[in-house]
Amino acid sequence: MLALLGAFAVVPLALPWLVGRIGARTFYIGAALAAAAFVQAALQAPAVVSGGIVTESYDWIPSLGIVLSMRMDTLGWIMALIVTGVGALVMLYCRWYFRGKREGLGQFSAVLLAFAGAMYGLVLTDDIVVLVMFWEITSILSYLLIGYAHRRGGSRRAALQALLVTTVGGLVMFVGVVLLVVMAGTSSMSEILAHPPTGALADAALVMVLVGALSKSAIFPFHFWLPGAMAAPTPVSAYLHAAAMVKAGIYLIARFAPAFAFAAPWRPIVIGLGVFTMLLGGFQALRETDLKRILAFGTVSQLGLLTVVLGYGTRNAALAGMALLIGHALFKSSLFLVVGVIDRQLGTRDVGELSGVGRQAPTLAVFSMIAVASMIGIPPTIGFVAKEGSLSALLFEASHGEVWGLVALIGIALGSVLTTAYGIRFVWGAFWTKKSSARRPMPKTEWPDPPIGFLSAPILLAALTAVAGIASPVLDTVLAGYADTLPPSSPGVPAPPDAHLAPWHGIEPALWISLASIAVGAVVFWLTVRTRWDARRRLLPFTAADAYNATLRGIARVSVSVTSFTQTGSLPVYVGTIFIVFVAAEGTALLAGSGWRAQLDAWHTPAQLLVAPLMIAAGLVAVRARKRYTGVVLVSVTGLGMVVLFATSGAPDLALTQVLVETVTMVAFALVLRRIPSRLGEHNASVKPIARGVIGAAVGLTMAAVALVATGARVYKPISERFPDLAYDLGHGKNVVNVALVDLRGWDTMGELSVLVLAATGVASLVFVTDRADRLSSLSALPVRSRRPMVETSEGVRPRSSKTTGWQAWLVGGQRVRTENRSLMVEVIVRILFHSIIVVSLFLLFAGHNAPGGGFAGGLVAGMALVMRYIGGGRYELGAAAPADAGRLLGVGMTLAVACAVVPLLFGADPLTSAFFEATIPVIGHIEFVTSTIFDIGVYLVVVGLVLDVLRSLGAEVDRQLQGQRREGVPLP
């Protein structure tokens, strides 16, 4: 089971590539994997039917006690068979449904197969925390599947609606799961249910879990997302919204029922909302004219029925509920696939446009009627067997005074009436010859015969509903393993005889109720057709979808109001607010504290006596600066002063990093200053200088006080005293700073990398208006490769020949720089030093583990080399120097860092655990390698990507915009 779960995670990665080569036939591979999982589950039948439980486990996160455990009992086994069996047939169906299509098919096939794997893990895992993980994965994957036609606004809205509803429910459920785990002291679901916690807190946790289950299974008030999800392709509706995802909530209710069915909040929620959903969905299905929406609201109704029967909590109801669970997966997925065939062949699903299809497609019509017969509950289908068992179990409870039994019985009887009505409506709408308003037969809809392979899945699923009904005694033996885990009756109700599934139980009260519901349902359908019920106005002025949309609009309005109040658009106000809060908070803490101790030294090194006054003076002068560039340079003096302090205090790594950061920052400021006025206050003069001065002085004094207090407040030895030994013993490196960054405190570095990625993305988003890529800075600026020297000609840079003479071209993009901005000396220097600087950056990267350097410093050095190329040859030269996309560098670097955290988990180690390898190689000698170097390479790539992104956005893109403004005659700042 674990191997299959891994296959479901890996195989989808190859499907997009295969779609580009074999098209829709790729679905055969997905179907094969699902079929393999089905066969594996089927082979466990002897063990499961005999009462055994098949288990596998893997300690995934030992420190948190989370185990990737697979537990296949009767309930999990049935659900696994449904998920994999129906999944395999749906993927075979996709091969025909998507024939001739390629756009978006690679992602669709991969996501559909991955969803099957997530559902497979969800129904078999025994760890409730892992179950929540699979739960949320199915929500995300269903969002992608529903939004397959992402260019249509309706698909995007439906996908987002489904994601929001199910995710919010999942988050509520997660809180309940955490409470259950804390109270039970274990995350094993079997142990929690074997010894269920009790009390008010346990009831609250149970309600939260039910919220997640009800939202996933589209039970009122969360029912509205399922009809909206019909914007998805029909195979998605057949699999996710009939057989798999919506069954996740039903599965969780069935899983918790043996332990919590008689808890105080259970029956009012499960039975009350289930009955209401069943009636609401059936009622709305009679008003729909789209075949798919008829089935969608019918599914909502049937999910309410499943919730009531499986959640009722007695042995006989559970036995009938399991049969109903199997039957619903078969007949509803079959009907959805039938709608897909009709839609694919005719291009419509509207009942008003279909007439006479049944006579032209008799095979499809007959098997559709078999599926509808199972849904209605007509013998000998599995639907009839399950319906008889449900009515009998609830009738016994109701006859002995159980109120909830009576509510459930009446609800199912009325729901069966509506089920019959909309079931007949589906057959009538899809296959019947209809009459016009003049009571004359409508013209037949021309029916092109589909390939037999296209029909195989819905026909097989429909046939299985009849086979399962006839073989119901066999199912009785299989399903009894789950039913026997529940009590025979409700508290205060005598125990009934054990019920058994069979095609026929003779003449009994449940049969009369069933026959009456079918007869009344037929009459209801006739009345709806005669009165044109579907064309009448709705009874209520709003629907649940309207309430959802109104809620979103309300949230948007509130957010706009809050933003308008708090975001004034003034950067000084924002910064001033932050500083005032800082002074107030820290000042209060300092004044409220006691026992201050401060240890002050006049200086540590003589260099401080020289550097500190210069830094202070530069800061004071910067306040009085009237030009922006002057202010930036003066502020950089303080940073360069810190370089001297670090260097003279025995911190070469910090000094190296500081000088590089200051240089790159200076370049970024210089690039930005080109687009704003050169003098401060030229457009918006500085106001309230006294208030600004007071706030600045207060912040400085507060920060100085914090530093003094903090240095004297230590009562324990600093952990950094152990860093040299830890760096050598654990990180196998002598450079404590670098080892700490990539090993001992790797989580901090990973967080900083994510901040860099966000910063780069933010800068690019602000500058690039329509497209993040700088198309002008590309390899197209390079000339044809040649070993001859390159010269500048009127046609561009070309290899030197007898016909091409001119000055030697030192830089490819130099010729495109405006004449007044070119410098031959700069071009020569850049050409000579660029490659050497790149080599130095690589040296710093790989030497940083034992010497000053590392990925951050090396990346900054490489970034400075790119800055040189840009300054020497402009944006075209930058494109020639770095043809790689900055976003990809950022992504690859972050991926390497995350991989260094995740891969150790696969070997049972803690995240970011490093491995050390050493060997003696002939000629080369003794070599050592630490896997944290891979993390450092990720840091290197992220930093290079950040600098490149800044140069592409603030440099190349701004150059392009300025050039456009010059051509249009727009005054430049």
Summary of the structure (lengths in Angstrom):
residues: 973
radius of gyration: 35.4
end to end distance: 66.3
largest distance: 108.9
contacts: 3391
relative contact order: 0.05
helix: 71%
strand: 5%
